[in-house]
Amino acid sequence: MSITNKGNGWELRNSLWLIWLFVFMCNWVAFFWIGARAKQRKWILFGCMYLVLCFVLPLVGVTDGVKDTVLEDTFIYIYMAAWVASVVHAFLSRKEYLIRREAIVANQEAVNYAYRQRIQQQHGYPQQFAQNPVSQQPKPAVPPQPIYPTQNYEPQPATQVPPIQQVDPPPLQKIDLNTATEQELSKLPGVSVALAKKAVEMRVQTGGFASMQDFNQRLGLMPHFATQIESIAFVTPIIPKTPPEENKGRVIDI
């Protein structure tokens, strides 16, 4: 997986400085290289430190002709420890170096592009031919060729689409309040299941409702519900049942 947007190939070419880490007593060169290329002073200072530990110190010990075995071993240990530390340090710094290098290259490309545009404007080059004047020249427009019909061509009559006929909805079928069931009554506006059951009981006791107003008053419906019910229901007048007249004559005991 690439670290930058330049791709793995660009990152590999910009990581060749790691080879200096495995050259004898030249590991410090890698840090001088990335410090100069990325314009970072910290890596140059690390390069100076590894230069002293891996090159100057062993070189001074050899030129002085040190005969002490312990001191020679100390120089060797210092060199090996500094070399291992520089290798680990360089591989950890590689990611930061590649990101910084990508930003520097992008900035240089932007500066070069602006510089190129300014020079081309001074010489009078058109803006659209800045990169490749030959390949970006506009091509002459080719007029469209007319299409002629063949000899056996016969125009087809246009098909007429029949108009869409609007179908009227079926008329709403009204219900009779004196013959409707509890389920039909419960579907009326403002009439619950309990009111529908009550209406049937009233209808059985009195023989039916005399009018729409009688139905609305006896059930106690709101005026707006009564208006809605009048458009979807009707009443077949039924004469209420009257109790039989009592016999007022004298009863004769035999």
PyMOL commands that set and color helices and strands:
alter all, ss='L'
color gray80, all
select helices_A, chain A and resi 8-13+16-22+27-38+41-63+69-123+127-129+182-186+193-206+212-219+223-230
alter helices_A, ss='H'
color red, helices_A
select strands_A, chain A and resi 175-176+233-234
alter strands_A, ss='S'
color yellow, strands_A
deselect
rebuild
show_as cartoon
